[in-house]
Amino acid sequence: MPSPPLAPDDGPIDSGHLDRMTLGDAGLTREVLAMFSAQAVGLIGRLQDGLSESWSANAPELAHTLKGSARAVGAFRVADAAEGLEVAIRKGDDPAEALAGLKEAVVEARTAIDAILRRS
């Protein structure tokens, strides 16, 4: 998989990176964005549930999964926030602030994805 660009664009979804990952295939782009959006919601829900259970043992892996998926579609703010949560959990820090930042980044990315999908 190619590395992210040195200077990703300023939006919630780096369209240049996404185009490279999907080879410019509009149908594939729509498909991976829809899958990422659904996956992100599911993982955020599982992470939120983990917070109420004093962080389940798989919470770092859930954050890591979201980080990888976000990087694949060019949602670099989500990836960075997921990495921050993963690190906080592994260090034993209070993850509430990191989770809040991740949720905000996911909402921003999903809003952009919804706009992209409506245009297609």
C-alpha positions, 0 to 999 in steps of 0.5 A: 500500500502506498504511503500517505502523501507528505502533505495531505490536503486540508479536508477530512478525506484526502481525495488525492490519496483516495484516488490513488488507493482506488485507482480513480475508480468511482464505484470503488471509491463509493464502496470503500467510503461507505464501508469505512463510514459504517465501520467507523460508526461500529468501532466508535460504538464498541470503543464507547461501550468499552469506556463504560466497562473500564476499557475492554482488553481489545480496545487498543486493537479496535482503535488500531483497526480504525487507524488503519482503515482511516489511513487507507481512505485518506481520513488522516485526522481520524487515523491520528485521533485513533492513534492517540486513543490507542496510545492513551489506552496502552499507557493507562491514561484516561482515554475520555479526551482522546475518545472525544477527539476521535468521535469528532474526527469521525463525525467530520469525516462522515460528513465529508463522505456523505457529501461525496456519496451524494455527488456521485 
